[in-house]
Amino acid sequence: MAPTHQVTRRVRATALGGALLAAFCLAQLSAPASAAPFKLDAPGESGIEVVDPELGEPVLAPQIPLDVRIPILNVAGDPASGEREAGSVMPWTVALSADGRYAYVDNADYSLNPGELWIFDLDARLHIKTLAVGNTTGGVSTVRAATSANVVAVRAQNTVYVIDTASNEIRDQWDVPAGSGYREAISPDGQYFFMVSSLGAVSKLNLGTGAIDVTRDIVISSVGSVEVTPDGSALAIGAGSQASATYRLLSADTLDDLGPVHSTPAVWQYDRMAFDAAGGTLFQTAFTDTLSKLDPATGETIQAISVGNRMSGVAPTPQQDRAWGTSLDFSMVMVADFAAGKRSESFRSTPGGAVSLEQRPNGELVAPNGARGKRGPDSSISVFLTPAITEQPTDVTVSEVGELVDFSVGARGIKADKSSSFTWQRSLDGGASWEAIDEHGLSLELPANRETVAAQYRFSYNDDFWGESDASDPVRIIAPMPAILEPVTEVSTSAGTALSPLTFTARAQDDHSWSAAGLPAGLTIDAATGELSGTPQKPGVYRVLVTVSDGFGDDTVELVLTVTDPGTGPGTDPGTDPGTDPGTDPGTDPGSDPGSDPGTSPADGGLANSGGNGMLGAGLLTAALLLAGTGALMRRRRA
């Protein structure tokens, strides 16, 4: 949870007159930063001393590239020539070509070399050209760029230079009356340059002909900011301070008022304004601690948020419920979150003070660093990188349990701080849901085991400076899972008979084990060898699940084991007396000739016809009947 702001009440400063205020603010920008923050209160302002977000909780490691510093070179286009000495040049305001490739930065007029305009190739991250745009001091030059044409215009003293952004050459230069400009704006199509003097002279310069097509005087007290609406139809002018602050809309065609002049006493002053892309909202800094959202029709404050001390540059975010602003005292780009009603504690630091801020079509922010703030001045511009995962993690294949696995990502533009974070996450359900794990670097090291192989992993971030969240591709550890080889699926045996040992084999880690579920009593499986053995006790059909397990997982097969009753074992006919030869008459001596008297042999002589022969026949018959009865009884018992 972000810490709440510390508040201290302050005595309100006396309102300054228009010219005096402008001179005072300029002096503050050029003076060294003091330990105490610059404080100005106004009716309707929060009146709090905001806290530097760098204080308190430390920023979490690791450091990921957040911005690119592009220095002004001694020789444009030649990095080997070295960079200009800080303070000898003071990059002040920035404008971008319509395609966002080039940045045009002017020089503060009180630097040692005021008459220079620097051109930066933002794709190449290089200062590529220096144009001479005046040789004397006398008014802060302001560079403005058309949003739908290859035109940039900059006023330097009493000359307006027109630059073709396709060639980066000066196309035209037009002299203008002395004192014509203090704040300027350009039409979206690049045809007109609007100049407003500090005392209210408004001029419309035709950039094609050099003629001032329209001019008029309006009663204002120190112009603060001038902006053309995104559709090019109107010119918004904010002027004055506190009780004398006013806002008006003029026709961009005729410079006539489009409505009444609105008194806006709740505004301390209009320092810099910026429309959102649709023109429905106007954002503004007042060189105090607030960044405000204004009604573009009236200039009235809709919402003001205390962000940082001496807020200057401003740029709307694409979400339009937030805006970035530059704080000189903190040397930061900061965020006002109007939906949340407070500032974000996420920020980006600048090497110098920044009074201007623009956004490229690709989302990057560009700020010159030439003002004096908490740091600086610095002879450079900063390009703030949009958040992105630049290198995706990949699956890792292992062969043994315990191998160390390293997942890694590349990233830019994301920072862990009081409002933002990044972490690794895991999913145990195939990516349907994710949970954070306590790993917050660009790499994740894990041992390969059953638990880690079962999960997916990804790198996730939430960056509140950009208001964006994202995650990497999911990855996993690929390990050789155990597999039972050529498993036996059916076996038959009889109860009470020892099972011929049956051995299962598998492809698995050396340290693996076997188990079986559903075995009948009397059978076991050897956990080490996978041998199934023993004597089943009870007939039945058993569906046995045989499993091999190792450090990566399991594999299971089903074995159908049929145990029969031993009385119905194979090879026995229950309808035949096993002691009788079915091809022999049980009443016949198998050793006798069937044509002879069975009781007669050559050695018997005359006894063959004696009465003793009849008694012997009766005895044999009785014995045969008894034997037959015994066989029948035995068959019944077996049945």
LUMDRENKOL-725517 format. One line per 2 residues: their letters; for each residue x, y, z of C-alpha. Coordinates in Angstrom, 3 decimals. Layout:
% residues N
a) X Y Z  ... $
This chain:
% residues 639
ma) 0.000 0.000 0.000  1.396 3.417 -0.967 $
pt) 2.256 5.665 1.981  0.060 8.662 2.565 $
hq) 1.530 12.086 1.928  2.871 14.027 4.884 $
vt) 1.244 17.416 5.183  2.363 20.666 6.732 $
rr) 0.408 23.906 6.663  2.081 26.915 5.147 $
vr) 1.486 30.642 5.048  0.145 31.675 1.665 $
at) 2.464 33.720 -0.511  1.354 37.131 -1.697 $
al) 0.138 37.115 -5.294  2.684 38.517 -7.706 $
gg) 1.950 40.656 -10.690  2.196 39.136 -14.174 $
al) 5.603 40.349 -15.278  7.095 40.063 -11.801 $
la) 5.844 36.493 -11.498  7.325 35.509 -14.849 $
af) 10.678 36.983 -13.905  10.540 35.297 -10.519 $
cl) 9.762 31.874 -12.023  12.551 32.248 -14.560 $
aq) 14.960 33.095 -11.786  13.831 30.064 -9.836 $
ls) 14.474 27.829 -12.837  17.985 29.162 -13.299 $
ap) 18.907 29.282 -9.623  20.516 26.322 -7.837 $
as) 17.996 24.054 -6.127  17.677 24.701 -2.412 $
aa) 17.063 22.120 0.297  13.588 23.458 1.044 $
pf) 10.949 22.912 -1.661  9.552 25.872 -3.597 $
kl) 6.090 26.467 -2.132  3.276 28.603 -3.438 $
da) -0.276 28.398 -2.163  -3.365 29.621 -3.898 $
pg) -7.103 29.495 -3.217  -8.315 26.015 -3.964 $
es) -4.835 24.502 -3.926  -4.054 21.656 -1.545 $
gi) -1.516 23.620 0.482  0.587 20.571 1.308 $
ev) 4.271 19.913 1.178  4.585 16.821 -0.957 $
vd) 7.135 14.173 -0.122  9.912 13.141 -2.458 $
pe) 9.005 9.551 -3.444  12.679 8.595 -3.428 $
lg) 12.632 8.943 0.349  11.477 6.137 2.617 $
ep) 11.289 2.675 1.144  14.255 1.718 -1.032 $
vl) 13.689 0.870 -4.655  13.892 -2.887 -5.194 $
ap) 16.596 -4.496 -7.320  17.353 -5.406 -10.006 $
qi) 17.960 -2.398 -12.190  16.225 -2.697 -15.540 $
pl) 16.842 -0.086 -18.272  14.276 2.654 -17.708 $
dv) 15.526 5.404 -19.986  18.161 6.385 -22.495 $
ri) 20.211 9.521 -21.953  21.149 11.137 -25.275 $
pi) 23.829 13.818 -24.859  24.360 16.921 -26.945 $
ln) 27.629 16.264 -28.765  30.486 18.625 -29.489 $
va) 30.173 17.534 -33.107  26.683 16.444 -34.057 $
gd) 26.590 12.877 -35.279  30.026 12.028 -33.864 $
pa) 29.866 10.351 -30.435  33.670 10.231 -30.356 $
sg) 33.748 14.041 -30.183  32.396 13.928 -26.637 $
er) 29.433 15.748 -25.150  28.906 19.414 -24.426 $
ea) 29.766 20.621 -20.972  26.811 20.792 -18.605 $
gs) 25.681 24.380 -18.172  27.232 25.561 -21.419 $
vm) 24.058 24.377 -23.108  20.674 24.033 -21.432 $
pw) 18.194 21.975 -23.465  14.842 23.537 -22.628 $
tv) 11.720 22.679 -24.601  11.155 19.759 -26.948 $
al) 8.938 19.143 -29.965  8.576 15.927 -31.954 $
sa) 8.149 15.357 -35.671  4.734 14.062 -36.670 $
dg) 6.072 10.523 -37.083  7.856 10.722 -33.729 $
ry) 11.297 9.908 -35.087  12.995 13.253 -34.498 $
ay) 13.161 15.480 -31.443  13.811 19.218 -31.795 $
vd) 15.170 20.854 -28.665  15.840 24.541 -28.132 $
na) 18.276 26.183 -25.750  17.535 28.310 -22.714 $
dy) 18.281 31.901 -23.648  20.495 32.482 -20.613 $
sl) 22.843 29.601 -21.431  26.263 30.331 -22.882 $
np) 25.158 29.350 -26.394  21.514 30.393 -26.751 $
ge) 21.147 30.389 -30.533  21.136 26.655 -31.190 $
lw) 18.488 24.109 -32.055  19.459 20.460 -31.625 $
if) 17.967 17.634 -33.646  17.971 14.103 -32.228 $
dl) 17.273 10.887 -34.086  15.287 9.076 -31.413 $
da) 15.472 5.730 -33.192  19.269 5.953 -33.434 $
rl) 19.502 7.530 -29.940  21.821 10.189 -31.363 $
hi) 22.215 13.958 -31.613  22.514 14.236 -35.390 $
kt) 22.386 17.952 -36.203  22.711 21.458 -34.780 $
la) 20.956 24.390 -36.427  21.791 28.044 -35.773 $
vg) 18.592 29.875 -34.828  19.722 33.259 -33.493 $
nt) 22.815 34.668 -31.906  21.685 36.911 -29.089 $
tg) 19.652 36.567 -25.947  16.273 38.127 -25.552 $
gv) 13.415 35.789 -24.808  13.163 32.086 -24.208 $
st) 12.902 30.386 -27.591  10.025 27.935 -27.962 $
vr) 9.919 25.090 -30.453  6.578 23.676 -31.621 $
aa) 5.773 20.858 -34.058  2.767 20.181 -36.276 $
ts) 0.995 16.928 -35.497  -0.041 16.118 -39.073 $
an) 2.641 17.770 -41.231  6.428 17.728 -41.590 $
vv) 6.813 21.155 -40.031  8.528 22.464 -36.917 $
av) 8.692 26.149 -36.034  10.827 27.852 -33.431 $
ra) 10.925 31.480 -32.405  14.342 32.790 -31.477 $
qn) 14.231 36.447 -30.507  12.525 38.252 -33.417 $
tv) 12.765 35.483 -36.000  10.652 32.427 -36.590 $
yv) 12.478 29.527 -38.221  10.518 26.919 -40.174 $
id) 12.122 23.481 -40.393  11.188 20.697 -42.788 $
ta) 11.249 17.531 -40.685  11.708 15.363 -43.794 $
sn) 15.118 16.922 -44.523  15.814 18.542 -41.152 $
ei) 16.794 21.730 -42.948  15.559 25.275 -42.372 $
rd) 12.887 25.798 -45.008  12.068 29.432 -44.246 $
qw) 12.840 32.092 -41.683  10.517 35.009 -41.056 $
dv) 11.148 38.218 -39.166  8.440 39.198 -36.713 $
pa) 7.918 42.433 -34.743  9.893 42.729 -31.530 $
gs) 7.982 41.415 -28.547  5.580 39.430 -30.690 $
gy) 5.973 36.242 -28.761  6.262 34.952 -25.253 $
re) 4.231 31.773 -25.680  3.622 30.088 -29.038 $
ai) 1.568 27.331 -30.652  1.368 25.780 -34.126 $
sp) -1.638 24.561 -36.085  -1.881 20.769 -36.553 $
dg) -1.402 21.149 -40.315  1.732 23.263 -39.869 $
qy) 0.387 26.263 -41.792  0.136 28.793 -38.963 $
ff) 2.198 29.851 -35.969  0.346 31.632 -33.176 $
mv) 2.303 34.030 -30.968  1.043 35.672 -27.782 $
ss) 3.113 38.382 -26.119  3.339 38.664 -22.352 $
lg) 0.894 41.582 -22.422  -1.698 40.127 -24.766 $
av) -0.820 40.814 -28.396  -1.993 37.781 -30.388 $
sk) -0.551 37.212 -33.880  -1.242 34.565 -36.504 $
ln) 1.841 34.026 -38.680  1.447 32.320 -42.048 $
lg) 4.410 29.906 -42.179  4.147 29.625 -45.960 $
tg) 4.325 33.340 -46.748  5.781 34.927 -43.625 $
ai) 2.844 37.311 -43.395  0.987 37.975 -40.175 $
dv) -2.530 37.323 -41.396  -4.403 38.322 -38.248 $
tr) -3.473 40.217 -35.100  -5.418 41.545 -32.130 $
di) -4.844 42.709 -28.588  -6.558 41.082 -25.662 $
vi) -6.516 42.276 -22.083  -4.545 39.740 -20.076 $
ss) -2.129 39.769 -17.188  0.929 37.726 -18.162 $
vg) 0.203 34.907 -20.589  1.074 31.531 -19.162 $
sv) 0.265 28.932 -21.810  -1.107 28.723 -25.344 $
ev) -2.410 25.581 -27.048  -4.267 24.825 -30.278 $
tp) -7.091 22.312 -29.930  -6.378 18.940 -31.595 $
dg) -8.851 19.667 -34.397  -7.153 23.012 -35.091 $
sa) -10.319 25.070 -34.654  -9.508 27.046 -31.516 $
la) -6.694 28.641 -29.576  -6.757 28.201 -25.779 $
ig) -5.002 30.901 -23.752  -4.398 30.744 -20.011 $
ag) -3.063 33.882 -18.378  -2.577 35.700 -15.099 $
sq) -2.385 34.304 -11.600  -4.705 33.806 -8.635 $
as) -7.427 36.473 -8.570  -6.464 37.699 -12.049 $
at) -6.202 34.264 -13.692  -8.262 33.992 -16.876 $
yr) -8.936 31.478 -19.609  -10.366 32.087 -23.079 $
ll) -10.903 30.349 -26.384  -10.228 32.185 -29.644 $
sa) -11.124 31.145 -33.150  -7.986 29.809 -34.828 $
dt) -9.274 31.323 -38.054  -10.167 34.877 -37.002 $
ld) -8.796 35.122 -33.423  -12.267 36.223 -32.314 $
dl) -13.522 35.111 -28.910  -15.532 31.892 -29.047 $
gp) -17.158 32.626 -25.710  -16.807 34.734 -22.610 $
vh) -13.549 35.215 -20.768  -13.575 32.927 -17.755 $
st) -12.134 34.055 -14.456  -10.374 31.128 -12.792 $
pa) -9.167 32.317 -9.361  -8.590 28.738 -8.207 $
vw) -5.714 28.493 -10.691  -2.436 29.807 -9.314 $
qy) -1.136 30.343 -12.812  -1.163 28.661 -16.216 $
dr) 2.345 27.363 -16.746  1.932 24.622 -19.351 $
ma) -1.194 23.040 -20.834  -1.779 19.959 -22.970 $
fd) -4.934 18.553 -24.573  -5.652 14.860 -24.681 $
aa) -5.800 13.352 -28.160  -9.553 13.884 -28.486 $
gg) -9.514 17.411 -27.110  -12.082 16.581 -24.471 $
tl) -9.784 17.201 -21.522  -7.111 19.783 -20.842 $
fq) -4.289 19.083 -18.408  -2.244 21.807 -16.797 $
ta) 0.623 22.540 -14.427  0.784 25.726 -12.394 $
ft) 4.446 25.657 -11.311  3.217 24.676 -7.852 $
dt) 2.743 21.183 -6.457  -0.337 20.285 -8.487 $
ls) -1.208 18.750 -11.803  -4.771 19.607 -12.796 $
kl) -7.494 18.501 -15.156  -9.414 21.416 -16.685 $
dp) -12.647 21.861 -18.573  -11.413 22.866 -22.069 $
at) -14.502 25.000 -22.615  -14.060 27.170 -19.522 $
ge) -10.603 26.518 -18.096  -12.172 25.653 -14.757 $
ti) -10.388 23.119 -12.595  -12.193 19.766 -12.584 $
qa) -9.659 18.041 -10.362  -6.254 18.956 -8.946 $
is) -3.802 16.467 -7.473  -0.725 17.288 -5.457 $
vg) 2.122 15.483 -7.200  5.522 17.130 -6.742 $
nr) 7.137 20.487 -6.077  7.433 22.953 -8.976 $
ms) 5.476 20.954 -11.525  6.212 22.166 -15.050 $
gv) 5.948 19.932 -18.140  2.787 17.897 -18.704 $
ap) 1.686 15.111 -21.058  -1.617 13.179 -20.944 $
tp) -1.470 9.401 -20.759  -3.352 7.373 -23.373 $
qq) -5.823 6.278 -20.683  -6.855 9.958 -20.260 $
dr) -7.580 9.468 -16.564  -3.927 10.072 -15.779 $
aw) -1.222 12.524 -16.780  2.531 12.716 -16.473 $
gt) 4.225 15.839 -15.200  7.772 16.971 -14.472 $
sl) 8.831 18.116 -11.000  11.862 20.384 -10.948 $
df) 12.515 20.093 -7.220  12.528 16.303 -7.432 $
sm) 14.080 16.026 -10.936  11.432 13.477 -11.825 $
vm) 8.668 12.610 -14.198  5.657 11.808 -12.014 $
va) 2.061 10.665 -12.422  -1.265 12.155 -11.383 $
df) -3.916 9.445 -11.203  -7.246 11.242 -11.448 $
aa) -9.282 8.056 -11.159  -7.623 7.247 -7.837 $
gk) -7.580 10.890 -6.754  -3.892 10.864 -5.835 $
rs) -0.447 10.699 -7.295  1.206 7.415 -8.106 $
es) 4.286 6.608 -6.063  5.927 5.319 -9.220 $
fr) 8.244 7.764 -10.974  11.200 8.148 -13.315 $
st) 14.268 10.207 -12.439  15.898 12.760 -14.736 $
pg) 19.594 13.757 -14.644  18.572 17.403 -14.705 $
ga) 15.491 19.548 -14.351  12.858 19.100 -17.069 $
vs) 10.382 21.835 -17.972  8.969 20.143 -21.081 $
le) 7.594 16.686 -21.837  6.335 15.028 -25.025 $
qr) 5.212 11.513 -25.959  6.185 9.651 -29.116 $
pn) 3.617 7.630 -31.080  5.366 4.475 -29.818 $
ge) 4.664 5.567 -26.242  8.136 6.700 -25.190 $
lv) 8.370 9.967 -23.256  10.987 12.591 -24.123 $
ap) 12.232 15.277 -21.733  15.107 17.801 -21.985 $
ng) 17.326 17.974 -18.888  18.673 21.518 -19.061 $
ar) 16.945 23.171 -16.095  18.272 23.295 -12.565 $
gk) 16.353 21.071 -10.201  17.292 18.513 -7.600 $
rg) 19.863 17.498 -10.203  21.308 19.321 -13.174 $
pd) 21.413 21.138 -15.431  22.491 18.369 -17.765 $
ss) 23.414 18.666 -21.438  21.120 15.882 -22.604 $
is) 17.621 14.692 -23.234  16.054 11.588 -21.695 $
vf) 13.938 9.032 -23.531  11.829 7.005 -21.112 $
lt) 11.338 3.444 -22.271  7.908 1.875 -22.426 $
pa) 7.466 -1.324 -20.414  8.104 -4.533 -22.296 $
it) 9.449 -8.031 -21.915  12.173 -7.984 -24.533 $
eq) 13.333 -11.585 -24.216  10.953 -14.420 -23.447 $
pt) 11.894 -17.340 -21.186  12.121 -20.789 -22.751 $
dv) 11.422 -24.333 -21.587  14.382 -26.158 -20.056 $
tv) 15.024 -29.874 -20.584  16.634 -31.948 -17.827 $
se) 17.622 -35.597 -17.536  18.074 -36.142 -13.816 $
vg) 16.298 -35.213 -10.622  17.966 -32.342 -8.788 $
el) 19.377 -30.559 -11.832  19.250 -26.772 -11.428 $
vd) 17.080 -24.956 -13.942  17.386 -21.245 -14.753 $
fs) 14.506 -19.412 -16.413  15.373 -15.855 -17.448 $
vg) 13.756 -12.891 -19.181  14.891 -9.628 -20.690 $
ar) 12.916 -6.504 -19.820  12.915 -2.750 -20.193 $
gi) 10.961 0.168 -18.811  9.672 -1.539 -15.651 $
ka) 10.634 -0.702 -12.095  9.731 -2.109 -8.709 $
dk) 8.896 0.650 -6.241  6.150 1.625 -3.822 $
ss) 3.450 1.427 -6.497  4.882 -1.118 -8.914 $
sf) 6.248 -4.624 -8.776  7.420 -7.584 -10.785 $
tw) 7.576 -11.194 -9.724  7.644 -14.769 -10.931 $
qr) 4.423 -16.740 -10.815  3.498 -20.404 -11.081 $
sl) 0.415 -22.283 -12.214  -0.588 -25.773 -11.128 $
dg) -3.659 -25.983 -13.355  -2.258 -25.509 -16.833 $
ga) -2.342 -21.706 -16.767  -5.945 -21.250 -15.632 $
sw) -4.763 -19.457 -12.492  -1.449 -18.064 -11.286 $
ea) 0.079 -17.456 -7.875  3.076 -15.286 -7.026 $
id) 6.230 -16.862 -5.698  8.847 -14.999 -3.703 $
eh) 11.258 -14.424 -6.575  11.647 -10.889 -7.938 $
gl) 14.623 -10.895 -10.278  14.990 -11.367 -13.991 $
sl) 15.875 -15.026 -13.491  14.315 -17.905 -11.584 $
el) 16.437 -20.845 -10.415  14.722 -24.087 -9.449 $
pa) 15.740 -27.688 -8.772  14.114 -30.200 -11.080 $
nr) 11.833 -32.429 -9.036  8.308 -33.784 -8.961 $
et) 6.826 -30.491 -7.673  8.619 -28.129 -10.048 $
va) 8.074 -30.339 -13.096  4.329 -30.321 -12.452 $
aq) 4.063 -26.491 -12.628  4.268 -23.758 -15.252 $
yr) 6.137 -20.510 -14.613  6.050 -16.962 -15.946 $
fs) 7.433 -13.481 -15.220  4.767 -10.879 -14.439 $
yn) 4.885 -7.130 -13.835  2.644 -4.239 -12.887 $
dd) 4.150 -0.807 -13.586  2.058 2.033 -12.226 $
fw) 4.141 4.745 -13.901  2.834 3.518 -17.232 $
ge) -0.402 2.054 -15.889  0.398 -1.255 -17.560 $
sd) 0.603 -4.918 -16.561  1.811 -7.892 -18.555 $
as) 3.382 -11.323 -18.258  5.848 -13.432 -20.184 $
dp) 5.080 -16.619 -22.057  4.586 -19.568 -19.683 $
vr) 7.432 -22.063 -19.478  8.064 -25.370 -17.769 $
ii) 10.713 -27.941 -16.952  10.701 -30.800 -19.446 $
ap) 11.809 -34.014 -17.744  11.782 -37.704 -18.771 $
mp) 8.713 -39.117 -17.085  8.798 -42.774 -15.964 $
ai) 7.224 -45.300 -18.365  6.431 -49.009 -17.862 $
le) 7.824 -51.029 -20.755  5.829 -53.818 -22.480 $
pv) 3.545 -54.389 -19.524  1.701 -57.707 -18.975 $
te) -2.001 -56.915 -18.846  -3.633 -60.348 -18.160 $
vs) -2.614 -63.300 -15.901  -4.556 -66.417 -14.758 $
ts) -3.779 -68.724 -11.830  -5.640 -70.777 -9.234 $
ag) -6.135 -70.186 -5.563  -3.574 -71.901 -3.409 $
ta) -1.114 -72.217 -6.261  2.067 -70.132 -6.248 $
ls) 2.122 -67.556 -9.044  5.028 -67.855 -11.388 $
pl) 7.046 -64.653 -10.617  6.133 -61.797 -12.960 $
tf) 8.618 -58.895 -13.271  7.704 -55.420 -14.566 $
ta) 10.340 -53.163 -16.141  10.350 -49.403 -16.732 $
ra) 12.335 -46.506 -18.116  12.815 -44.335 -15.032 $
qd) 15.338 -42.642 -12.788  17.724 -44.992 -10.977 $
dh) 15.986 -44.181 -7.733  12.518 -45.469 -8.587 $
sw) 10.032 -47.750 -6.829  7.098 -50.023 -7.618 $
sa) 3.699 -50.349 -6.017  0.475 -52.189 -6.766 $
ag) -3.074 -51.455 -5.694  -5.858 -54.055 -5.685 $
lp) -3.764 -57.209 -5.232  -5.503 -60.289 -3.761 $
ag) -4.308 -61.573 -0.408  -1.127 -63.564 -0.748 $
lt) 0.420 -61.568 -3.607  2.981 -58.740 -3.246 $
id) 5.155 -56.616 -5.515  8.802 -55.975 -4.717 $
aa) 9.197 -52.168 -4.468  12.777 -52.317 -5.696 $
tg) 12.601 -54.888 -8.511  8.985 -54.746 -9.680 $
el) 8.581 -58.540 -9.234  5.030 -59.695 -8.572 $
sg) 4.937 -63.009 -6.648  3.145 -65.048 -3.972 $
tp) 0.214 -67.431 -3.625  -3.287 -66.025 -4.079 $
qk) -5.753 -67.282 -1.471  -9.175 -66.501 -2.862 $
pg) -10.649 -67.000 -6.333  -11.843 -63.908 -8.204 $
vy) -11.079 -61.409 -10.959  -8.794 -58.623 -9.709 $
rv) -8.016 -55.391 -11.496  -4.573 -54.468 -10.198 $
lv) -2.972 -51.026 -10.784  0.796 -51.385 -11.048 $
tv) 2.711 -48.091 -10.654  6.327 -47.076 -11.083 $
sd) 7.360 -43.838 -9.357  10.492 -41.685 -9.484 $
gf) 11.505 -38.126 -8.665  9.676 -36.731 -11.706 $
gd) 6.357 -38.583 -11.626  4.449 -41.849 -12.029 $
dt) 3.307 -44.273 -14.691  0.515 -46.809 -14.101 $
ve) -0.832 -49.827 -16.004  -3.775 -52.112 -15.269 $
lv) -3.226 -55.855 -14.792  -6.317 -58.130 -14.921 $
lt) -5.548 -61.060 -12.570  -7.914 -64.065 -12.704 $
vt) -7.714 -66.514 -9.748  -9.729 -69.744 -10.223 $
dp) -10.996 -72.462 -7.823  -8.363 -75.221 -7.590 $
gt) -11.084 -77.960 -8.120  -11.695 -76.669 -11.607 $
gp) -8.143 -76.448 -12.570  -7.155 -77.161 -16.157 $
gt) -6.696 -80.843 -17.349  -9.483 -82.500 -15.192 $
dp) -12.781 -83.842 -16.636  -15.326 -83.811 -13.780 $
gt) -17.496 -86.492 -15.547  -14.805 -89.253 -15.792 $
dp) -13.387 -91.554 -13.089  -9.732 -90.727 -13.194 $
gt) -8.887 -94.255 -12.001  -10.733 -96.028 -14.891 $
dp) -9.488 -96.523 -18.385  -12.501 -95.465 -20.452 $
gt) -11.617 -97.988 -23.147  -11.730 -101.041 -20.778 $
dp) -14.758 -102.976 -19.499  -14.443 -102.813 -15.716 $
gt) -15.715 -106.419 -15.484  -13.037 -107.853 -17.786 $
dp) -9.528 -108.815 -16.846  -7.449 -106.759 -19.241 $
gs) -4.886 -109.531 -19.306  -7.417 -112.290 -20.405 $
dp) -8.331 -113.464 -23.824  -11.967 -112.416 -24.304 $
gs) -12.686 -115.707 -26.060  -11.535 -117.919 -23.150 $
dp) -12.804 -118.581 -19.704  -11.249 -115.751 -17.691 $
gt) -10.582 -118.042 -14.815  -8.786 -120.690 -16.945 $
sp) -5.098 -120.850 -17.708  -3.152 -123.916 -19.037 $
ad) -1.806 -124.654 -15.560  -5.266 -125.077 -14.027 $
gg) -6.042 -128.529 -15.731  -9.445 -130.095 -14.919 $
la) -10.273 -127.444 -12.367  -11.829 -125.317 -15.079 $
ns) -15.183 -127.102 -14.808  -15.293 -127.657 -11.065 $
gg) -17.807 -126.032 -8.699  -15.041 -123.838 -7.405 $
ng) -15.112 -121.993 -10.663  -18.708 -120.786 -10.019 $
ml) -17.876 -119.407 -6.604  -14.904 -117.535 -8.034 $
ga) -17.125 -115.914 -10.692  -19.616 -114.765 -8.076 $
gl) -16.823 -113.242 -5.984  -15.399 -111.379 -8.939 $
lt) -18.849 -109.979 -9.782  -19.344 -108.790 -6.232 $
aa) -15.929 -107.113 -6.232  -16.704 -105.379 -9.534 $
ll) -20.002 -104.011 -8.215  -18.333 -102.720 -5.073 $
la) -15.645 -101.060 -7.140  -18.211 -99.422 -9.397 $
gt) -20.144 -98.089 -6.420  -17.014 -96.640 -4.872 $
ga) -16.173 -94.839 -8.143  -19.649 -93.321 -8.331 $
lm) -19.362 -92.102 -4.749  -16.019 -90.500 -5.492 $
rr) -17.458 -88.690 -8.524  -20.332 -87.312 -6.492 $
rr) -17.964 -86.011 -3.842  -15.820 -84.299 -6.448 $
a) -18.849 -82.764 -7.987 $
